[in-house]
């Protein structure tokens, strides 16, 4: 794959925003069928420019305006904000207190750095295939709950471009939710309690909530290979002491001695499960299966950035933004193929611009009318690059969304008819 050099970014962005960014799909998404007047015009966009220059409260009349401005400013990062009571670009002219965030998708941000206390292969911004499984489990667990427990239909999952994933829940009713309701939803989806200084972050009671039980069933599918083989969480005394800090003190000595006799994480985990089931009948010890579940949840359960989800006016990085450090495009993830998603296979801006150059130099594009050519070509250009399958995932998401919106409009018009 074409290697990415951050020094090339300004030139690459010019080409990307001129010929590869999927503006039409993007506008289709944020305009939501154009049913609500001024919906797109009242949306906040924020651009981070070269040298970390930050421009908030941008807003645009239409797709054409957005295109012109992005091509003029070549943002290093694009963030999407709320739909406001007034056009964000005019927020300075609005009476104090009148400029209010009114609607936004319910969003989730899951960042690998929040797992640094439990992953052993990487830390901070680094990721590898051994720890990416954490994101795979997070998507499965959160998406199942959003779909089955809350009944949310339109969920767009997006790779951040570096070390995490975002989710945009786009149902019309969800976009109108208050901060209090958003807080309630994210609270329901959060299980780990306590900051870095708290060792044991998961406490289960004998009555296990169905959401927790279903989450454990998802983790079970991955736990052995992810935690015991790839992360080797019981490899040596230093790593198993972290686990012993999560179990009742009465079984510490037994486990400590047995772990020294066993040869690997798999054997040590089996022994821990055996000890936990033996002491299940002792009322003073909180053992039983939930002891192993607490450990599994602490090591594998999704860690959400709560503030991102509960604030309506919180900004979140836009799909199809370019990550300025990795050069990777922030692409939609196909929910049918979550387990196959590989962050390292995601196209970089240098790769797709190079693919485009190769096509152009092959003399494929001899266009007569320049203005017409630009429009025609741009709708085709990304299709000739490795960005195409990811735009296709986005397109399929939009088709479902629009089909549902049309169905709802038909229902409404049927109800309004006088018989």
C-alpha positions in Angstrom: 0.0 0.0 0.0 1.1 3.6 -0.7 2.9 4.9 2.3 1.5 8.1 3.9 3.7 11.1 4.6 1.9 13.8 6.7 4.0 16.5 4.9 2.1 15.6 1.7 -1.3 16.2 3.3 -2.1 19.7 2.0 -1.6 18.6 -1.6 -3.5 15.3 -1.1 -6.4 17.0 0.5 -6.8 19.4 -2.4 -7.2 16.4 -4.7 -9.4 14.5 -2.3 -11.9 17.3 -1.7 -11.9 18.1 -5.4 -12.4 14.7 -6.8 -13.0 12.0 -4.2 -15.1 13.2 -1.3 -18.6 11.7 -1.7 -20.5 15.0 -1.3 -23.8 13.9 -2.8 -24.2 11.0 -0.3 -23.0 13.1 2.5 -25.6 15.8 1.7 -28.3 13.2 1.3 -27.5 12.0 4.8 -27.4 15.3 6.7 -30.4 16.7 4.8 -32.6 13.7 5.9 -34.9 13.8 2.8 -35.3 17.6 3.0 -38.5 17.1 5.0 -37.7 19.7 7.6 -37.1 23.2 6.1 -33.6 24.5 6.9 -32.5 21.3 8.6 -29.2 21.2 6.7 -28.7 25.0 6.9 -28.9 25.0 10.7 -26.3 22.2 11.1 -22.9 23.1 12.6 -19.8 22.0 10.9 -16.4 22.6 12.4 -13.1 22.5 10.5 -9.6 22.0 11.9 -7.2 23.5 9.5 -3.4 23.2 9.1 -1.4 24.1 12.2 -4.4 23.3 14.4 -6.4 26.3 13.4 -10.0 25.6 14.6 -13.0 27.1 12.9 -16.4 26.4 14.6 -20.0 27.4 13.7 -19.7 26.9 10.0 -23.0 26.3 8.1 -23.9 26.0 4.5 -27.0 26.6 2.3 -26.6 23.5 0.2 -24.3 20.9 -1.1 -22.7 23.3 -3.5 -21.8 25.7 -0.8 -20.3 23.0 1.4 -18.2 21.7 -1.6 -16.8 25.2 -2.4 -15.9 25.9 1.2 -14.2 22.5 1.8 -12.2 22.9 -1.4 -11.2 26.4 -0.4 -10.2 25.5 3.2 -8.9 22.0 2.8 -9.7 21.0 6.4 -7.4 18.5 8.1 -10.4 17.4 10.1 -14.2 17.8 9.8 -16.5 17.6 12.8 -20.3 17.5 12.7 -22.3 19.3 15.4 -25.9 19.8 16.3 -28.8 21.3 14.3 -29.4 24.7 16.0 -32.3 27.1 16.3 -30.5 29.5 14.0 -27.8 29.2 11.3 -24.6 28.5 13.2 -22.7 31.0 10.9 -25.0 33.7 12.3 -24.6 32.8 16.0 -22.8 36.1 16.8 -25.8 38.1 15.6 -28.4 36.1 17.6 -29.7 37.5 20.9 -27.9 36.0 23.9 -29.4 32.7 25.0 -31.5 32.3 21.9 -28.9 30.3 19.9 -29.7 26.7 21.1 -28.8 23.2 20.0 -32.0 21.5 19.1 -31.3 18.1 17.5 -28.5 15.8 16.8 -27.9 12.1 16.1 -27.2 10.0 19.3 -23.5 9.4 19.0 -21.0 7.0 20.7 -17.3 7.3 20.7 -15.2 4.2 21.7 -11.4 4.8 21.9 -8.8 2.2 22.3 -6.8 4.3 24.8 -9.5 3.8 27.4 -8.5 0.1 27.5 -4.8 0.7 28.3 -5.1 -0.8 31.7 -6.2 -4.2 30.2 -4.5 -4.5 26.9 -0.9 -5.8 26.9 0.1 -5.5 23.2 -0.1 -1.7 22.7 -0.7 1.5 24.5 -2.0 5.1 23.9 -2.6 5.7 20.2 -1.1 2.4 18.9 -3.3 -0.5 17.8 -2.6 -3.9 16.4 -4.7 -6.9 15.2 -4.4 -8.4 18.7 -6.3 -5.6 20.4 -8.6 -4.6 17.6 -10.9 -7.4 18.8 -11.9 -5.1 21.6 -13.5 -2.8 19.0 -15.1 -5.8 17.3 -16.7 -6.9 20.6 -17.7 -3.3 21.4 -19.6 -2.9 18.1 -21.4 -6.2 18.6 -22.4 -5.5 22.2 -23.5 -1.8 21.7 -25.2 -2.4 18.3 -27.2 -5.4 19.6 -28.5 -3.3 22.5 -29.3 -0.3 20.4 -31.2 -2.5 17.9 -32.9 -5.0 20.3 -33.2 -3.2 23.6 -34.0 0.2 22.3 -35.4 -0.5 18.9 -33.2 2.0 17.0 -33.2 1.2 13.3 -30.6 3.4 11.6 -27.2 2.9 13.1 -24.1 4.0 11.2 -20.8 2.7 12.5 -17.6 4.4 11.4 -13.9 3.8 11.9 -12.2 6.9 13.4 -9.2 6.6 11.1 -6.8 5.7 13.9 -7.7 3.9 17.1 -11.4 3.7 17.6 -15.0 3.6 16.3 -17.9 6.0 16.3 -21.7 5.2 16.1 -24.3 7.6 14.7 -27.9 6.6 15.6 -30.0 8.5 13.0 -33.6 7.7 13.7 -35.8 10.8 13.6 -37.1 10.3 17.1 -33.6 9.8 18.4 -32.3 13.0 16.9 -34.9 14.9 19.1 -33.9 13.3 22.4 -33.0 15.5 25.3 -29.6 15.4 27.1 -31.2 13.7 30.1 -32.6 10.8 27.9 -29.2 10.5 26.1 -27.5 10.3 29.5 -30.0 7.5 30.5 -29.2 5.5 27.4 -25.4 5.8 27.8 -25.8 4.9 31.5 -27.7 1.8 30.6 -24.9 0.8 28.2 -22.1 1.5 30.7 -21.0 -1.2 33.1 -17.5 -0.3 34.3 -17.6 2.1 37.3 -14.7 4.1 38.7 -11.6 5.8 37.3 -8.0 4.7 37.0 -7.5 4.4 40.7 -10.4 1.9 41.1 -9.1 -1.6 40.5 -12.3 -3.6 40.4 -14.7 -1.8 38.0 -17.4 -4.4 37.6 -19.7 -5.7 40.4 -22.4 -8.2 39.5 -25.2 -9.3 41.8 -26.8 -12.7 41.6 -29.6 -11.3 39.5 -27.9 -10.6 36.2 -29.6 -8.1 33.9 -30.5 -9.5 30.4 -28.3 -6.8 28.8 -25.3 -7.9 30.8 -26.0 -11.6 30.2 -26.3 -11.0 26.4 -23.0 -9.0 26.5 -21.3 -11.9 28.3 -22.5 -14.3 25.6 -20.9 -12.1 22.9 -17.6 -11.8 24.9 -17.5 -15.6 25.4 -17.1 -16.1 21.6 -13.9 -14.1 21.6 -12.5 -14.4 25.1 -10.3 -17.4 24.8 -8.5 -16.3 21.6 -8.4 -12.6 22.5 -7.7 -12.6 26.2 -6.0 -15.9 27.0 -4.0 -16.5 23.8 -3.4 -13.1 22.1 -3.3 -10.9 25.3 -2.0 -13.8 27.5 -3.6 -12.1 30.5 -2.4 -14.8 33.0 1.1 -15.1 31.5 3.2 -14.2 34.5 2.9 -13.1 38.1 2.7 -9.4 37.2 -0.3 -10.0 34.9 -2.1 -12.5 37.1 -1.8 -10.3 40.2 -4.0 -7.8 38.3 -6.6 -10.5 38.1 -6.2 -11.6 41.7 -7.1 -8.0 42.7 -10.6 -8.7 41.3 -11.3 -11.9 43.2 -12.2 -12.5 46.9 -9.1 -12.6 49.2 -10.1 -16.0 50.6 -9.1 -17.7 47.3 -5.9 -15.6 46.6 -3.4 -18.1 48.1 -5.0 -21.1 46.4 -4.9 -19.4 43.0 -1.4 -17.9 43.5 0.1 -21.4 44.2 -1.8 -23.1 41.5 -0.9 -20.5 38.9 2.8 -21.1 39.5 2.3 -24.8 38.7 0.3 -24.3 35.5 2.0 -23.6 32.2 -0.2 -21.0 30.4 -3.1 -18.6 30.6 -5.6 -21.2 29.3 -4.8 -23.7 32.1 -4.7 -21.0 34.8 -8.1 -19.6 33.6 -9.6 -23.1 33.8 -8.3 -23.5 37.3 -9.8 -20.1 38.3 -13.2 -21.2 37.0 -13.0 -24.4 39.0 -12.1 -22.6 42.2 -14.9 -20.0 41.6 -17.5 -22.7 41.2 -16.3 -24.6 44.4 -16.7 -21.6 46.6 -20.1 -20.7 45.2 -21.9 -22.1 48.2 -20.0 -20.0 50.7 -22.2 -17.0 51.5 -19.2 -14.9 52.5 -17.4 -15.3 49.2 -18.8 -13.7 46.1 -18.0 -16.5 43.8 -19.8 -18.6 41.3 -19.9 -17.9 37.5 -20.3 -14.2 38.0 -16.7 -14.0 39.3 -15.3 -15.1 36.0 -17.9 -12.9 34.2 -16.8 -9.8 36.2 -13.2 -10.4 35.0 -14.4 -11.0 31.4 -16.4 -7.8 31.5 -13.6 -5.7 33.0 -11.2 -6.9 30.3 -13.5 -6.8 27.3 -16.7 -4.7 27.9 -17.0 -1.5 25.8 -15.7 1.7 27.4 -17.8 4.6 26.2 -16.9 8.3 26.3 -20.1 9.3 28.2 -19.8 13.1 27.5 -19.7 12.6 23.8 -23.1 10.8 23.9 -25.0 13.0 26.4 -24.3 16.5 25.0 -26.5 17.5 22.1 -24.0 20.2 21.1 -21.0 17.9 21.3 -19.0 17.6 18.1 -17.9 14.3 16.6 -15.5 13.6 13.8 -17.3 13.3 10.4 -17.3 10.1 8.3 -14.9 10.4 5.3 -12.7 12.8 7.3 -9.0 12.0 6.9 -6.9 11.3 9.9 -3.9 13.7 9.7 -1.5 11.3 11.5 -2.3 8.0 9.8 -3.7 9.3 6.5 -6.5 6.8 6.8 -10.0 7.7 5.8 -12.7 7.6 8.4 -14.9 5.0 6.7 -18.3 3.3 7.4 -18.1 -0.2 8.7 -20.4 -2.9 7.2 -22.4 -4.3 10.1 -22.7 -7.7 8.2 -18.9 -8.0 8.2 -17.8 -6.5 11.6 -15.5 -9.5 12.3 -13.7 -9.0 8.9 -13.1 -5.3 9.3 -9.4 -4.6 9.3 -8.3 -1.0 10.2 -5.0 -1.6 8.5 -6.7 -2.3 5.2 -8.6 1.0 5.2 -7.5 3.2 2.3 -5.1 6.0 3.1 -5.5 9.4 1.3 -2.2 8.8 -0.4 -3.3 5.4 -1.8 -6.5 6.6 -3.3 -5.0 9.8 -4.7 -2.3 7.6 -6.3 -4.9 5.3 -7.7 -6.6 8.3 -9.2 -3.4 9.6 -10.7 -2.8 6.2 -12.4 -6.2 6.3 -13.9 -5.9 9.9 -15.1 -2.4 9.4 -16.6 -3.8 6.4 -18.5 -5.5 8.9 -20.7 -9.0 7.7 -19.7 -10.4 11.1 -19.2 -10.4 13.4 -22.2 -13.4 15.6 -21.5 -14.6 18.4 -23.7 -16.9 20.5 -21.5 -14.8 21.2 -18.4 -17.7 22.2 -16.0 -19.8 19.3 -17.0 -16.8 17.0 -16.9 -16.1 17.9 -13.3 -19.5 16.9 -12.1 -19.6 13.7 -14.1 -16.1 12.7 -13.2 -16.5 13.3 -9.5 -19.4 11.0 -9.2 -17.3 8.3 -10.9 -13.8 9.0 -9.4 -14.1 7.4 -6.0 -15.6 4.3 -7.7 -12.2 3.8 -9.4 -10.4 3.7 -6.1 -10.3 1.4 -3.0 -12.7 3.9 -1.3 -15.5 2.5 -3.4 -16.7 -0.4 -1.2 -16.8 1.9 1.8 -18.9 4.5 0.0 -21.2 1.6 -1.0 -21.7 0.7 2.7 -22.7 4.3 3.3 -25.0 4.3 0.3 -26.8 1.1 1.5 -27.3 2.8 4.9 -28.8 5.8 3.2 -31.1 3.7 1.0 -32.6 2.0 4.1 -32.9 5.3 5.9 -34.7 7.0 2.9 -37.0 4.0 2.3 -38.1 4.1 6.0 -38.6 7.9 5.8 -40.8 7.5 2.7 -42.8 4.8 4.4 -43.3 7.1 7.4 -44.4 10.0 5.2 -46.9 7.8 3.4 -48.3 6.6 6.8 -48.7 10.2 7.9 -50.5 11.3 4.7 -52.8 8.3 5.0 -53.7 9.3 8.5 -54.5 12.8 7.5 -56.9 11.9 4.7 -60.6 12.5 5.5 -62.7 9.5 4.7 
